[in-house]
Amino acid sequence: MEAFGPMMALGSTALAAVPMFVVLGYLFVLIDRREDRPSKDDKQIGSKLVVWNLTLAGAVLALVGVFLLLKFILGGFKGGGSAVKDALVPLLSGGVTAAAFALGVLPRTNNTAQPQIERFAMGTLAFGAGLVVIGAFYMLVDAAVHGFHWQQVSTALAGLVVSGGAAGFALMRHGQLSGWTSAPRPAAPMAPPAGGGYPGGYPQQGGGYPPQGGGYPPQGGGYPPQGGGGYPPQGGGYPPQGGGGYPPQGGYGR
C-alpha cells in the first residue's frame, strides 16, 4: 500500500492512539470521586473499555479502507484492480472486526444503562477523526497554493469526506450522551385577537378617543347645545328675548 503523505501519517497516528483509550478510560474513572458519578455502581467498566477499544480499532481500520476506495474513485480510477484490493483489505477486516464486537459482545454488557464508556469512545473517535480532518484540509490548501494537482486534491477531498463524516457522527453521539440541548427558538410575537384589537388595548376600534358617534363635543348635544339648548338659550337667553330681558321691556320701577 503506497503512502499518502500527511493523510496516512495522521490516520496511522489515530489508529496507534486507540489503545490509549483503555488507559485514559481507567484514569478518568479513578480520578472521578463524585458521589453521583455514573460509574459508582458499574462493575463492567473494564470489560466495556476493552470491547469499545477493539470496536474503535476495527472502525478506524474500516475508515482507512473507505478513504482508499473513495480516493481511487475521485482520482480517476487509477491503479486498476490492485488499488481496489488495497482498499478492500482494511475495509473488510476492519468492518468485520467492529461489527463483531459492537453487535456480538457489546449487547451482553450494560452499555445501554451505563453509557459512560461509550461516551468516552465517541469522544476519542471524534478527536482522532478531527485530527485527520485538519490534515486533509491542510493538503487541500497546500494544493491550491502550490499548484493544482488533482492527485493531491482528490486525496484531500477523500480524507475530508471520510474523516469529516466520522468526526461529525462521533461528536453528535458524544453530545447526545452528554446531555446536549438545542438552542431555544425565539418566541413569536402574540397576535391580537380577531375583531377586538389587543385585550383592553389602546386604542379600540369603535370606542376610541374621541368616541365615534359620540365625540367631543357630542354630536347633537355639544357645547353649546345645538337646536335650542345652547348658551345663551335660544328663545330665552340673556337678556331674555320678548319681554323678559334685563331691564324688562316697558320700563323699570313702574
Backbone torsions as a table, in degrees:
resi	resn	phi	psi	omega
1	MET	NA	124.4	-177.3
2	GLU	-74.0	156.1	179.9
3	ALA	-83.0	150.8	-178.6
4	PHE	-125.7	40.4	172.7
5	GLY	66.4	-145.0	-175.2
6	PRO	-62.6	-26.5	179.3
7	MET	-61.4	-52.1	-178.9
8	MET	-70.0	-30.4	177.8
9	ALA	-64.7	-43.9	178.7
10	LEU	-68.4	-37.8	177.6
11	GLY	-63.7	-41.5	178.2
12	SER	-66.1	-37.5	177.8
13	THR	-63.7	-43.3	179.0
14	ALA	-63.9	-39.7	179.3
15	LEU	-66.5	-39.0	-179.5
16	ALA	-72.4	-25.1	-177.9
17	ALA	-81.5	-12.0	-177.4
18	VAL	-59.8	-41.8	178.4
19	PRO	-58.5	-23.1	177.2
20	MET	-65.9	-14.6	179.5
21	PHE	-60.5	-40.1	-180.0
22	VAL	-65.1	-46.2	-178.5
23	VAL	-63.5	-47.6	-179.2
24	LEU	-67.0	-34.9	178.0
25	GLY	-62.6	-46.7	176.8
26	TYR	-61.4	-38.5	-179.4
27	LEU	-64.4	-45.0	179.7
28	PHE	-63.0	-39.4	-179.7
29	VAL	-67.3	-38.6	-177.6
30	LEU	-69.8	-36.5	-177.4
31	ILE	-84.9	-7.0	177.9
32	ASP	-84.9	105.5	-176.6
33	ARG	-111.3	18.8	179.9
34	ARG	-68.0	149.2	178.7
35	GLU	-68.5	-32.3	-178.5
36	ASP	-102.9	25.7	-178.5
37	ARG	-63.2	144.1	-177.4
38	PRO	-62.9	-27.9	-174.7
39	SER	-92.6	12.5	-174.7
40	LYS	-60.3	-44.7	-177.7
41	ASP	-111.2	16.0	-178.5
42	ASP	-90.3	114.0	-179.6
43	LYS	-98.0	6.8	-178.3
44	GLN	-115.5	23.3	-178.2
45	ILE	-62.5	-46.2	-177.9
46	GLY	-61.3	-46.7	-178.7
47	SER	-66.0	-38.3	179.4
48	LYS	-69.7	-34.4	175.5
49	LEU	-61.2	-43.5	179.9
50	VAL	-66.2	-45.7	-177.8
51	VAL	-64.0	-44.9	-179.5
52	TRP	-68.5	-32.4	176.2
53	ASN	-63.4	-44.9	178.4
54	LEU	-68.8	-34.7	176.6
55	THR	-64.7	-43.2	177.9
56	LEU	-63.8	-40.3	178.9
57	ALA	-60.2	-45.2	177.5
58	GLY	-65.7	-38.9	-179.5
59	ALA	-65.2	-42.5	179.1
60	VAL	-65.3	-40.0	177.8
61	LEU	-63.4	-40.3	177.5
62	ALA	-65.6	-37.3	177.6
63	LEU	-63.8	-35.6	175.6
64	VAL	-62.1	-41.7	177.4
65	GLY	-64.3	-41.0	176.9
66	VAL	-63.2	-40.4	177.8
67	PHE	-60.3	-45.9	-179.5
68	LEU	-65.0	-37.8	179.4
69	LEU	-68.0	-42.5	179.2
70	LEU	-68.3	-35.9	176.4
71	LYS	-64.1	-39.5	177.5
72	PHE	-62.1	-40.1	-179.7
73	ILE	-70.2	-48.3	-178.5
74	LEU	-68.7	-26.8	-179.1
75	GLY	-80.2	4.2	177.1
76	GLY	92.1	24.3	177.4
77	PHE	59.8	37.6	178.0
78	LYS	-84.7	138.0	-179.9
79	GLY	109.3	-18.0	175.0
80	GLY	64.4	-146.3	-176.7
81	GLY	-65.1	-28.6	179.8
82	SER	-64.8	-40.2	178.7
83	ALA	-67.2	-36.3	178.3
84	VAL	-66.4	-41.1	178.1
85	LYS	-63.4	-39.8	177.9
86	ASP	-61.1	-32.7	179.4
87	ALA	-80.0	-36.1	-176.2
88	LEU	-71.1	-29.9	-177.9
89	VAL	-61.3	-55.6	177.9
90	PRO	-70.4	-30.9	-179.1
91	LEU	-64.0	-48.1	-178.0
92	LEU	-72.7	-45.9	-178.1
93	SER	-65.3	-43.5	179.3
94	GLY	-69.6	-40.0	179.6
95	GLY	-64.5	-43.6	179.3
96	VAL	-64.9	-40.6	179.8
97	THR	-63.0	-48.2	-179.2
98	ALA	-63.4	-42.8	-179.6
99	ALA	-66.6	-37.7	-178.3
100	ALA	-63.3	-43.1	-179.3
101	PHE	-78.9	-37.8	-177.6
102	ALA	-72.1	-36.4	-176.4
103	LEU	-100.7	-24.9	-176.6
104	GLY	-98.5	-31.8	-174.8
105	VAL	-109.4	-43.4	-174.7
106	LEU	-59.3	-39.1	178.1
107	PRO	-62.5	-16.4	178.2
108	ARG	-79.4	-10.6	179.4
109	THR	-96.3	179.7	177.7
110	ASN	-95.3	36.8	-175.9
111	ASN	-62.1	-35.2	-179.3
112	THR	-67.2	-42.3	-179.9
113	ALA	-79.3	-30.9	-179.1
114	GLN	-126.1	81.4	-172.5
115	PRO	-89.0	19.5	-177.0
116	GLN	-60.7	-41.7	-178.7
117	ILE	-68.3	-36.1	175.5
118	GLU	-62.9	-37.5	176.9
119	ARG	-62.5	-41.9	175.3
120	PHE	-61.0	-43.0	-178.0
121	ALA	-64.2	-43.2	179.4
122	MET	-66.3	-35.1	175.8
123	GLY	-65.9	-39.7	177.9
124	THR	-64.5	-43.7	179.6
125	LEU	-66.2	-40.2	178.8
126	ALA	-63.4	-39.9	179.7
127	PHE	-67.5	-46.8	-179.6
128	GLY	-64.7	-44.5	178.5
129	ALA	-66.9	-32.9	176.6
130	GLY	-63.3	-36.9	175.5
131	LEU	-61.8	-39.9	178.9
132	VAL	-67.6	-36.4	175.8
133	VAL	-58.8	-44.1	179.2
134	ILE	-62.9	-42.5	178.6
135	GLY	-64.8	-39.7	178.7
136	ALA	-67.0	-39.1	178.0
137	PHE	-66.4	-36.6	175.2
138	TYR	-60.3	-44.6	178.7
139	MET	-62.5	-38.4	-179.6
140	LEU	-66.5	-43.5	177.8
141	VAL	-65.5	-40.5	179.4
142	ASP	-62.5	-39.3	178.0
143	ALA	-66.8	-34.5	179.6
144	ALA	-73.2	-32.4	-175.5
145	VAL	-84.0	-41.5	-174.6
146	HIS	-98.1	13.6	179.7
147	GLY	118.8	137.6	-174.9
148	PHE	-83.3	101.6	176.3
149	HIS	-111.7	114.5	-172.1
150	TRP	-63.2	-30.7	178.9
151	GLN	-61.8	-42.7	178.0
152	GLN	-72.0	-37.5	179.5
153	VAL	-65.5	-43.6	180.0
154	SER	-64.1	-36.9	176.6
155	THR	-63.5	-44.7	179.8
156	ALA	-64.8	-42.0	180.0
157	LEU	-64.1	-41.9	178.3
158	ALA	-62.4	-41.8	177.6
159	GLY	-64.2	-40.6	178.6
160	LEU	-62.8	-43.8	-177.7
161	VAL	-65.9	-49.9	-174.9
162	VAL	-70.1	-52.4	-177.5
163	SER	-70.5	-33.8	177.1
164	GLY	-64.6	-41.3	177.0
165	GLY	-64.7	-42.5	179.6
166	ALA	-65.8	-43.1	179.8
167	ALA	-65.2	-40.7	179.7
168	GLY	-64.5	-44.8	179.1
169	PHE	-62.6	-47.4	-177.6
170	ALA	-65.0	-39.1	-179.0
171	LEU	-68.0	-41.2	178.6
172	MET	-65.5	-39.7	177.5
173	ARG	-66.3	-41.5	177.1
174	HIS	-61.2	-42.4	177.9
175	GLY	-65.7	-38.2	178.0
176	GLN	-63.0	-42.8	178.4
177	LEU	-71.5	-22.3	-179.9
178	SER	-90.0	-3.6	177.1
179	GLY	87.6	26.9	176.2
180	TRP	-60.8	145.4	175.9
181	THR	-124.0	150.2	177.8
182	SER	-76.7	151.5	179.9
183	ALA	-65.5	136.1	-179.8
184	PRO	-66.8	142.2	178.2
185	ARG	-78.0	144.9	177.6
186	PRO	-64.6	140.4	-178.2
187	ALA	-69.5	135.9	178.7
188	ALA	-75.2	144.8	178.5
189	PRO	-61.9	142.4	-177.6
190	MET	-74.6	126.2	-179.8
191	ALA	-78.4	142.0	179.2
192	PRO	-68.7	148.3	177.1
193	PRO	-61.3	146.3	-177.6
194	ALA	-66.8	128.5	172.9
195	GLY	80.7	2.9	-177.9
196	GLY	-139.1	9.4	-179.7
197	GLY	62.6	-161.3	176.1
198	TYR	-71.7	141.6	-178.3
199	PRO	-60.1	116.3	-178.2
200	GLY	67.1	22.3	-171.1
201	GLY	-80.9	-169.6	-175.8
202	TYR	-141.0	120.7	-1.0
203	PRO	-93.0	172.6	175.7
204	GLN	-108.1	140.8	179.7
205	GLN	-75.7	131.1	177.0
206	GLY	85.1	0.2	177.8
207	GLY	-155.3	38.7	-174.9
208	GLY	-80.8	-158.9	-179.7
209	TYR	-127.5	108.8	6.1
210	PRO	-77.6	156.3	-179.8
211	PRO	-65.7	139.7	179.3
212	GLN	-75.0	129.4	179.7
213	GLY	82.1	0.1	176.8
214	GLY	-159.9	50.6	-170.3
215	GLY	-77.3	-160.0	-178.9
216	TYR	-125.3	108.3	6.7
217	PRO	-77.5	156.3	-179.7
218	PRO	-64.3	139.8	178.7
219	GLN	-74.5	127.7	179.0
220	GLY	83.5	-0.1	177.6
221	GLY	-162.6	43.5	-173.3
222	GLY	-81.5	-156.4	-179.2
223	TYR	-126.6	107.0	2.4
224	PRO	-75.3	157.9	-179.5
225	PRO	-63.1	139.4	179.2
226	GLN	-86.5	141.5	171.5
227	GLY	83.1	49.0	171.0
228	GLY	91.0	15.6	176.8
229	GLY	-136.2	27.9	-174.5
230	GLY	-83.4	-160.5	179.1
231	TYR	-132.2	109.2	5.2
232	PRO	-75.8	160.9	-178.5
233	PRO	-65.0	138.2	178.5
234	GLN	-74.0	128.7	179.4
235	GLY	83.7	-2.1	177.9
236	GLY	-161.0	45.6	-172.0
237	GLY	-80.4	-154.8	-178.5
238	TYR	-127.5	108.6	-0.4
239	PRO	-73.7	156.4	-179.4
240	PRO	-61.9	139.0	179.6
241	GLN	-83.6	138.9	172.0
242	GLY	82.3	45.4	171.1
243	GLY	98.0	12.2	178.5
244	GLY	-131.5	23.2	-173.7
245	GLY	-85.4	-161.2	179.6
246	TYR	-132.8	115.0	-4.1
247	PRO	-74.4	164.2	-177.2
248	PRO	-65.2	142.9	179.3
249	GLN	-68.2	130.3	179.3
250	GLY	105.2	9.1	173.4
251	GLY	115.3	168.4	-178.4
252	TYR	-133.8	128.0	179.8
253	GLY	74.2	36.2	-178.8
254	ARG	-78.6	NA	NA
